[in-house]
């Protein structure tokens, strides 16, 4: 699982810590969490091999919709984790998972586990 990289785009450090904690608790030390707070940083991180991404919509530098489009084009699973309303998401991105703030860390962990295939990994190891 050392090859699992999860991008977290969140400009509120406390929310970022909650998401980080939820993901780390589920995936352990074998996951690399990449936490950024701006659209520009997030755009740069899309060049990396990512297992999945969790995107706040409104962050430093604007909205993450172009980042989401890049992830969608590359087939990288992502979810919006936002206080924005789901109808604010452009039509072409509305198929993405939407976790409304305040979110449940269980919801975040479940999305990441599914996105990275953890249930399949556990079944294969049995």
N, C-alpha and C positions, 0 to 999 in steps of 0.2 A: 504494500500500500504506500510505499515511499514515493511513488510517482503521482500521487493524488495532489493536485493543486486546486485550491478553492479561492476564487477572487471575491472579496467582499468590498463593495463600494458604498461607503457610509461616512458622512461628515460629522456625525455626532459621536464623540469618542465613547460615551457610555453605551449607546446602542451597538456600536461596533464591538465593544467588549462582550456584550450579551450574545451577539451572533457568534463571535469567535469562540466563546465558552461552549455554546450549544454544539457547534460543529466539532470542536476538539474533543468534547466529552464522548461523542458518538464515534469518531474516527481515530482518536488516539494520536500518538506521536508520529504516525506514518503519514500524516497529512501536512502539507505546507499551506498555510493561510496567508494570502496576500491581501493586505488591508490598505486601501487607498481612500482618499477623501475627495478627489476631484475627477471631473470628466477627462481632463488631459492625462492624468496618471492612469485612469482606467483604460483609456484608449491604448496607451503604451503596453499595458499588461495583456491586452487581447492578442498580442503577438506571441505570448507564451502558450505552451500546451496547458490547457486548463481542463479540469474534470467538470467544473460547473462554476456558476457565478451567482451571487446574491447582490442585487442592485437596488439601492435607494434611488428614487427618481430625481429628486431635487438635491443636488450636491454642489460643492464648490465648482464654479465654472458653468453651471447650467443643468440641463436635464440629461439623463443617461440613455436616451432613446437611440442615439447613433451607436453607442457601445452595445446596446441590446441587439441592434441590427447586425453588427459585426459578428456577435456571438451566434445569432440565428443563422447567418450565412455559413459559418464554420461548423455548425451542428453542435455547438457547445450548449448544454442545458443551462438555463438560467431562470431565476425568479425575481420578480420585483418585490422588494420589502419596503413598503412605503406608506406614508400617511395620505398620499394623494388618492384620488378616487380612481377605480379601475377604468372608468369611461374616459379618463384623461390620456390613457395610453393610445398611441396611434393604432388604427385598425389592423395594420400588418403585424403588430406585436401583441395583439390581444389574446393570442393563443398561449402566451406565457403564463406560468403560475404566478398568482398575485397573492402575497401575504400582507394583509393590511395591518399597519401599526395601530395600536399596540399588538404585537404578534406574540404567539406562543412559541417558546423556544423548542417545544416538541414539534411544531409545524415546520420550523426551520430545519431541525435535525432530520425529520422525515423526508423533506424535499431533497436534502443533500445525500442522504443514504440511498434514496431511489436513483438520483442522478448519477451517482458514482458506482452504482451496482453493488452496494454492500450486501443486500439480501442474497444475491446470486453468489457472491464470494463465499459467504458463510455456508450456503448450501453445497457449494463445490468442495469445501474443506471437510464436510462431514463424512 
